[in-house]
Amino acid sequence: MRASIDAVPELAQVVAIVEGGPDVGAELVQLVDAVCFTGSVQTGRLVAAAAAQRLIPAFLELGGKDAAIVTATADIELASSAILWGSTANTGQSCMSLERIYVEAPVAEQFVERLVAKAAAVTLAVPGPADGHLGPFIDDRQADVVAEQLADAVAKGATIRCGGEIETHGGRRYLRPTVVTGVNHSMTLMTQETFGPVIPVMAVADVDEAIRLANDTEYGLSGAVFAAPEQAESIAARMRAGGISINDVCLTGLVPEGEKQAFKSSGLGPSRMGPASLRRFVRQRVFLVREAPQMQPWWYAS
């Protein structure tokens, strides 16, 4: 990364890389005019508190537990293909990854069957990125989190329809696309960040239940809706999240001009997309000039 920055002289003058852990981050907050942080909710609160002590802006992008709603009017082939990618791209290690899927009961099993069939074609990138679709977990701790969530779900009655076994290749840990059914909100898989290629699918009675469950979270980063066009937008409007893709997934990462803000514990501050994302880093000023000087009637009489 340093080599890439150094290759652009203009960039090298304004971008610096500092490596380190929490202590380094805490020191940096004391030295800058604004903080833009991406990370966990817990660390985000610490960053916000430190910034508040100095009265400097803190722009935070924190956790997410993005939901997708699939109605009985949806194109199931489209929805299953999109959600498979949206849940597992980058091994699910993305802030906009879909981690909860709510499907109306009449089409739930059809959706799951197509999802499982398509998941079989997604391969592990072993030994390297050019050799498949899904790379390794970023570290062993993240693999452990996913394994614990899956174990908790199974212990509470969930069924793993495909995947589910963490594999080790070349000293790194991998997981194939994992579809889980029979899930509910008593399971950590449905309430806590997963950050892995896991697709929990919950059948719901109707759209109202799907929206209620989608909003039953401390997070509100983004989400998706699959439904007939005349139905989809009204559903999206009721979801408490900053960016909703309609009949597609993860569009907030592909359409940079679409401004949005995070809801709830998913973040704080102006949009990180569009022109607003750049305005965050400047101080706005105004010069007010009266071109024809004259006495004003609201001034004190003299």
Order of alpha helices (4+ residues) and beta strands (2+ residues): alpha-alpha-alpha-beta-alpha-beta-beta-alpha-beta-alpha-alpha-beta-beta-beta-beta-beta-alpha-beta-beta-alpha-beta-beta-beta-alpha
